[in-house]
Amino acid sequence: MLTLTFVLFCLAISVLFSLTISVILILCVMNLQRLLKPLIPTKSIPSRPIREERPPPPSYTVEAKEGQKMIKGARFPSARPRKPTKRVPPPTPRKKEPLVMKDSEKQTLLGMLMKKGVLELKPTLTVEGVRYVEVEEALGVTDPLWMRSSLESLEKEGTIEPRFFDRVLTCPDCGSPEAYSKYACPRCDSYNVEFTELLEHTKCGRISSKGDFIKGSSLICPGCQVPFLEEAAKYELLEEGPKYEFVEEGEYRVIGSCYQCEKCGHRFDEPEIVHFCQHCKRSFTHKEAKYIKLYAYKIADKIIEKFGRTLPLLETIGNTLREKGFTAKFHHQISGVSGVVHPFDIVAEKGEALVVVDLSIGGDKSDAVSLLGKKIDVNPAQSLLVDLSDREELTSLGKVYGITVVKGGDKKKLEDDLRSILTTVNSTKG
């Protein structure tokens, strides 16, 4: 009994001691935190700004319009007045120049070519591109794009007939045919590439390029370093420099040829070909280059026949006009009152007086109707229609339209009729 009591007493003492120690530790920790609190930085939480109350926006009462229902007491916040914005008109598109010849330019070109006896247009290659010199001299235009488009237009009309002339390599950027080519190493892209022969020294079996064997005026094997004076006599020195030609076959033999890069030493059978444009300085490969066809253009036989009849007639009319003091222009065009540009076979001027002349090869009524429309818009002092046919319809139709019809079959009679008509034309505008 005493033993049990003693055990319980000891257990109570130990529990009390443990609780005392725990309380003491807690008190120590709390005091330690109180002491270290000023030394530990604390995050300051920013205080939220106090939102100021804004006064309510001004309001207005919406009044009902006709046909609308009005909600009693309806009020809406007033809208801020918008600044008036200027409306910028869209830019007017620029009027593009036509890329083909006008009708008057076609007539001028064909007339000048026929007069000079040029029946075929051949291309000429320049730095700027492919040119047709005869056309440029006749019209004073040097734009290659305009030239090509105009010739294609004349081809579609059947005025000229194309004939294959050649093919030419042109720059993909500027279209210039003035390009030169270089060989490049396929390994390092160096242009320092040389075509050489491969020689074999039969005694030691060394194979190397021709230049490796040549040392001054002697032949020395680069492998065994053995000079061969007798073999050197079998090579001939050329004037351009230290190059030799193999004459006889002895201890050296030519086993083939190849290209060799003098920068990296790589040997290859086919070099990379690079083209350089002399006009825009661009470099390009054969895959990027344009390989175009060139055509020569022959004037069609029907055009030659037509101008063969009208050209001498135009010269006769022009000479008579100049004789009477007029300045004559063949295949010229004039802008009318409406702003439309009208072409005429001949336009003659003397002071303020204007005389227009058209030719009618077949004597069609449409020729007189066409000249009537142009006459009304241009208002010349005299309108002449030279008829090359034997039909009388144009003469009676010309009297109705106020157009003077002159027969062009007899050259002498034509000159006399023109002199008689031009005498009545004053130098003042009619």
Buried (B, 14 or more C-beta within 10 A) or exposed (E): EEEEEEEEEEEEEEEEEEEEEEEEEEEEEEEEEEEEEEEEEEEEEEEEEEEEEEEEEEEEEEEEEEEEEEEEEEEEEEEEEEEEEEEEEEEEEEEEEEBBBBEBBBBBBBBBBBBEEBBBBBBEBBEBBBBBBBBBBBBEBBBBEBBBBBBBBBBEEEBBBBEEBEEBBBBBBBBBBBBEEEBBBBBEEBBEBEEBBBBBBEEBEBBBBBBBBBBEEEBBBBBEEEEBEEBBEBBEEEEEEEEBEBEEEEBBEEEEEBBBBBEEEBEBEEBBEBBBBEBEEBEBEEEEBEEBEBBBBBBBEEBBEBBEEBBEBBBBBBEBBEEBEBEBBBBBBBEBEEEEEBBBBBBBBBEEBBBBBBBBBEBBEEBBEBBBEBBBBBEBBBBBBBBBBEEEBBBEBBEEBEBBBBBBEEEEEBBEBBEEBBEEBEEEEB
